[in-house]
Amino acid sequence: MQDQFKRRIEYLRISITDRCNLRCKYCMPETGVNWLPHESILSYEEILRLIRITTSLGFKRFRITGGEPLARKGILDFLGEASRIPGVEDLMLTTNGILLPEMAFDLKAAGVNRINISLDTLNPERFREITRGGDVQKVIQGVYRSLEAGLHPVKLNVVVVRDFNRDELPQFMELARNYPLHVRFIELMPIGISSEHRNDFVPIAEMKEILGLEGMKPKRDIKGGGPAEYITSEGFEGSIGFISALSRHFCDTCNRVRLTADGKLRPCLHSAKEVDLCQALRGEKTDKEIAELFAEAVWHKPAEHHMNEEAWQGQRMMSQIGG
Ligand code: SAM
């Protein structure tokens, strides 16, 4: 379907839980997290109903995220059912990779086409520090298992944080040279607790300078159709991508909307406007009425976000909205 600005919207990102098995410093506060109450989290049946409804509106691509989606019980059965819904052409997952060593092949068998793995550092101590206790070896094993399982393409998401992992960019680039991995460097967004740490932000131009890629021409043919600008080079098995929500925002080609773990539809990640679908799903509304509500919210997707403005504040944690 189209929105009022003639953007074709066919991609739904679904946060299936706000819980996570890591506590990344830029994502979650140290002093306890206010988890959403259990009863407010959509059940798998409710999410599957919504997926069916949105396919009737022309949605084709679905990304399951969180929180940590692999940590929610019953995820494999849910993914299997979602992948069999007529109209679901692309079922994708975003994960921190901790549970991938044992789950990568099962995900492929359940019908997941491809996977994004978040990995900000290859250094075990730094990983423990930024995730407050995680084991990087599990994620690295998970990356290899995903490649073996054929979850193609495997993309690595690296959020670049000044004074933390800026010096590792060349090492990540080597991964893309040696493996069929799409390594995407992401600008830190001022969302949730990161809105207080604007000095940690590293612009894409600076990342390219570190990698000596200033003059290279971007390519746009890596499967995804998203906001990343990819660069690949002779002798590379994979590619390097850059995602910038701040220094060069991509609102005019944004093709996605988001469903929060508690069933709110967010037409724009960076706008606090939400439409309550949970209430609609749990009330008396028919599929047709819910489709109308959904279509109406998509129609009003904002033209662009204003995250660059000082006054902007992210009201929710990324794990609730679904990064
Ligand atoms: N647990 C899964 C994972 O780690 O991929 C999915 C949820 S996580 C919130 C999704 C992505 O959002 C991760 O790649 C994470 O690094 C990213 N993220 C969280 N806070 C961010 C921020 N302030 N700026 C940019 N990316 C952020």
Residues whose N, C-alpha, C, O or C-beta is under 5 A from the ligand:
A	BS01	SAM	Y26 C27 T65 G66 G67 E68 T94 T95 N96 S118 N157 V159 E187 L188 M189 P190 I191 S194 M318 S319 G323
